[in-house]
């Protein structure tokens, strides 16, 4: 028999507000609570979303009614909160990242196994159209044996919320403490793991900065980090995480996915797939399948004008139920309540997929798309890439138990 869920949302900041309404209307959820260390934030949520408040995280853990928690606290706090919740016997949904140390990730994997509860990391980018397209084409055999891929998360600090930007623990954190918007897109499409990483970092040169010795809790001086990663199948991927870069959208994307028989490439709203033949290469424009339908319609209406390109470069179609055709099969499988387009659905229409997959898995006792082992597989290579960068680019092996 399916388990009914009572969910406590931990952390009432700017991001969690996108998810409280989704938890409230999911058919497996009976009730939603909110919790924040700052009472005024919890009160604002309570009034806005008509939910009750649980005063402290300790109260949430002690509750016999609450059987699931959703962690939206500051990024560097996720690991310990998740471990405590699992050890208290709660199902756990956690925003990214999984944790900021290899040991935190290992402890979460162990705590999930011991508790038998559901853990899911809320990685938006496995639902991004580019990743879904590369996954379906690769599994179909279009690319042959995988050789090389490139993925990046380009999110300049200028575009972060001010409260995050002004916080040394947020605005000065190593970019590879938050790697999964890049790694997950490729690794999920491939079904592979990273075995070895080599990282490099760009030392911040801006006058106003939280990057540098004594300026953040980790003495991190890198505002941008890059890594080459060797995979279990012998392929190589290049991962880039940048916080000082003159670029905005799409902030997360796969720029290239190459195999022995074909390839996928992306640039400025144009997605192409190539197939190798004896005569040369056949090139097919697959943009209409990968771009949101509303973007494709706008491109035709604007005849690919400079204004259209400007809108693409500024996230015009990244928010609010702008689905791409490649997402439609997954969309059709969502519960009826999630087909309400008045419900906010950001990050390339991924939010509803995240909450539906977590709630369904927790209720039915099934494996979620990004369980603890998968979350470690996506997270740990980034953490080790930062370590490599600090050490001047020395190669570091990924522990076998976290692949």
TAGIGI-V536657 format. One record per helix or strand. SS is the DSSP state (alpha for helix, beta for strand). FROM is the first residue (numbers start at 1). LEN is the number of residues. Records with the same first field share a line. If there is no record, write none. Layout:
BEGIN
SS->FROM-LEN, FROM-LEN
END
This chain:
BEGIN
beta->5-6, 29-7, 52-2, 68-4, 91-5, 119-4, 146-9, 194-10, 222-10, 236-7, 252-8, 262-6, 270-7, 281-5, 292-1, 324-1, 396-2
alpha->17-9, 39-11, 57-6, 75-13, 102-14, 124-4, 129-11, 157-3, 162-4, 168-4, 175-3, 180-11, 287-4, 293-10, 306-7, 325-8, 336-4, 346-4, 351-14, 372-19, 400-3
END
